[in-house]
């Protein structure tokens, strides 16, 4: 094999013209001439260029809840939208304002309630709450239904109890005596409505069933129901404000010489005393 043929093998192996020339003691132009005259392109197999495939990472945008999407499409600015979401989550205007606007507590106590009073903010808060309650199948009627169950709950619906007689001998006298042993047995939970149960515990003396406060539920129902049967939820503050307004009206009538003012004022004073 000639020097030229050996150089050809080195070229096919990937050596450069300069490297081949130095190896065989010839000029670089000689190697290029060998390539041009004696080494056909078909003999030369150049290494394929490997192209690295770049996989573009596709970030999928998280699908928003329809109610949240509607909030995003509203005319509120970005921070107002965040405030709405924080308030729906926390039900605290001050803390919601701190979380969104990153201010100190004193500023938030003023600006939080002020922003909450914005009519557009109120509309979005109400819409989000209603959307969530609708999904959970909760409305004012379902809540009243639960309260009615608490008000009408009877412990006999959840447990049986009684006393059994048994005979025993008195060790001191040797006489046969009759004793009584009390017992309590819970009913099968699959056969009762457990919503009125607050908790069940098992102590050393047996099981204890505690129901929600029936009297409290009844009192609340009376507050919720008007004479015409419509539902009306009134807070303690609203009851106090109404009572104070009635008292002022009564005093005004008294100055005008109204009748039976003593009875009216006494009734209103009693109602004010009931408000915490």
Secondary structure as the mmCIF struct_conf table of DSSP 4:
data_model
#
loop_
_struct_conf.conf_type_id
_struct_conf.id
_struct_conf.beg_label_comp_id
_struct_conf.beg_label_asym_id
_struct_conf.beg_label_seq_id
_struct_conf.end_label_comp_id
_struct_conf.end_label_asym_id
_struct_conf.end_label_seq_id
HELX_RH_AL_P HELX_RH_AL_P1 UNK A 3 UNK A 12
TURN_TY1_P TURN_TY1_P1 UNK A 13 UNK A 14
HELX_RH_AL_P HELX_RH_AL_P2 UNK A 17 UNK A 24
TURN_TY1_P TURN_TY1_P2 UNK A 25 UNK A 25
HELX_RH_AL_P HELX_RH_AL_P3 UNK A 28 UNK A 38
BEND BEND1 UNK A 39 UNK A 39
TURN_TY1_P TURN_TY1_P3 UNK A 41 UNK A 43
HELX_LH_PP_P HELX_LH_PP_P1 UNK A 46 UNK A 54
HELX_LH_PP_P HELX_LH_PP_P2 UNK A 56 UNK A 65
HELX_RH_AL_P HELX_RH_AL_P4 UNK A 66 UNK A 72
TURN_TY1_P TURN_TY1_P4 UNK A 73 UNK A 73
BEND BEND2 UNK A 74 UNK A 76
HELX_RH_AL_P HELX_RH_AL_P5 UNK A 78 UNK A 90
HELX_RH_AL_P HELX_RH_AL_P6 UNK A 93 UNK A 101
HELX_RH_AL_P HELX_RH_AL_P7 UNK A 105 UNK A 116
TURN_TY1_P TURN_TY1_P5 UNK A 117 UNK A 117
HELX_RH_AL_P HELX_RH_AL_P8 UNK A 119 UNK A 135
TURN_TY1_P TURN_TY1_P6 UNK A 136 UNK A 137
HELX_RH_AL_P HELX_RH_AL_P9 UNK A 140 UNK A 151
TURN_TY1_P TURN_TY1_P7 UNK A 152 UNK A 152
HELX_RH_3T_P HELX_RH_3T_P1 UNK A 155 UNK A 157
TURN_TY1_P TURN_TY1_P8 UNK A 158 UNK A 158
STRN STRN1 UNK A 159 UNK A 169
TURN_TY1_P TURN_TY1_P9 UNK A 171 UNK A 173
STRN STRN2 UNK A 176 UNK A 186
HELX_LH_PP_P HELX_LH_PP_P3 UNK A 187 UNK A 188
HELX_RH_3T_P HELX_RH_3T_P2 UNK A 189 UNK A 191
BEND BEND3 UNK A 192 UNK A 192
HELX_RH_3T_P HELX_RH_3T_P3 UNK A 194 UNK A 196
STRN STRN3 UNK A 197 UNK A 203
TURN_TY1_P TURN_TY1_P10 UNK A 204 UNK A 205
STRN STRN4 UNK A 206 UNK A 211
HELX_RH_AL_P HELX_RH_AL_P10 UNK A 214 UNK A 224
STRN STRN5 UNK A 225 UNK A 225
TURN_TY1_P TURN_TY1_P11 UNK A 227 UNK A 228
BEND BEND4 UNK A 229 UNK A 229
STRN STRN6 UNK A 231 UNK A 231
HELX_RH_AL_P HELX_RH_AL_P11 UNK A 236 UNK A 255
TURN_TY1_P TURN_TY1_P12 UNK A 256 UNK A 257
BEND BEND5 UNK A 259 UNK A 260
HELX_RH_AL_P HELX_RH_AL_P12 UNK A 261 UNK A 274
#
